[in-house]
């Protein structure tokens, strides 16, 4: 694992460990949204939602852009790449063999 990759991995998993943040990520998978739009479905204060968004942003899962008074968030293309790579490395060997078999059969 590259230097600092363990810390990046920890940040992503910690960010996604919370149900509210996972729901925000699911919403952002449909496209960018403002903080107020992201806050609508939650029974929590706007500052609390902003804190959740900050955790996701520090983990590199989302990025934000401010235009005037509106801050809009969107998913980063490779925000979860570190976690996906780690999970892929730890898949069962049998799963990897089945994947290779499927690729081989698909070529035939």
Secondary structure, DSSP 8 states (H G I E B T S, - for coil): --TTHHHHHHHHHHHHTSHHHHHHHHHHTT--EEHHHHHTTSSS-HHHHHHHHHHHHHTTSEEEEEETTEEEEEE-TTTTHHHHHHHHHTS-HHHHHHHHHHHHHHH-
